[in-house]
Amino acid sequence: MTKILDCSKTLPQYLLPHHLLSRAVGRLARCRNPIIKNLLIDGFKRLYNVDLSLAVETDPHAYPDFNSFFTRALRPEARPLASAAGAVVSPVDGRISQVGAVHDGHLLQAKGRVYSLTRLLDSSSRAAAFNGGGYVNIYLSPRDYHRIHMPLAGRLKEMVHIPGRLFSVNPATARTVPGLFARNERVVCLFETDAGPVAMVLVGAIFVASIETVWAGIVTPPAGRETRVWDYSAEEYVLELGAEMGRFNMGSTVILLFGRDRVEWEPACQPDAVVRMGQQLGVCRAPAITASSTKPMA
């Protein structure tokens, strides 16, 4: 019965104009007409029982548009960072979909479904650093906080925008669509960290109007059809543990990738576990990069 329900929810998505719908939602989310934006905010707040008590701005009508409300900042004390030495923290609020190790170049998407690490990163050379390593996939629901933070301090090396579809990334779709996370549009951010190379994969989804990073601004749209690569290896930008690194303008999924034997997951880091940004997910095992060789990102 579950399989039939999943298929009934997912199959119509193959027929939808993913990018067209997402761009239309993006324009609506940025509409600054007070009547329209307040209707959107009030309806969303009621539907998802949004708690604004921890937000920097607690008045829902003070936000200039729905997107500003959706990506609202939280007070610093709302998400304390784990203080253990070598801690790897959750970069987002969400629910863990899968966690484990990359086996034979594949990650587990859902029971009975795997997908290719090389396809996810659009490169066999990028994938080589993470084959046999650890990964965690965290799904952000519409009610979650949608800014993305650093799971540990790291120096930015490369960013890659990989065009693709925009299927939903909810659990039903993950159980149904083959290679979902390697098919959807995504932004791959590669860092050198205390745990060696780390990849943060920001996966787009339907109605995700854009993905942005703090160093490049809006990366998508435009979507385009060609992979785009930005090389930051000579710029030595460093983001500290817990620093904001990007955001989804609407919700989606973050996948973290580590090299072999570079991270030890906490026992509580399990599928279906609800996590908050700053909560400890594990401990890194490699020596730290030296501060003298880097400079903080402005």
Secondary structure, 3 states (H helix, E strand, C coil): CHHHHHHHHHHHHHHCCHHHHHHHHHHHHCCCCHHHHHHHHHHHHHHHCCCCCCECCCCHHHCCCHHHHHCCCECHHHCCCCCCCCEEECCCCEEEEEEEECECCEEEEECCEEEEHHHHHCCHHHHHCCCCCEEEEEECCCCCCCEEECCCCEEEEEEEEECCECCCCCHHHHHHCCCHHHHECEEEEEEEECCEEEEEEEECCCCCCEEEECCCEEEECCCCCCCEEEECCCCCEEECCCCEEEEEECCCEEEEEECCCCEEECCCCCCCCEECCCCEEEEECCCCCCHHHCEECC
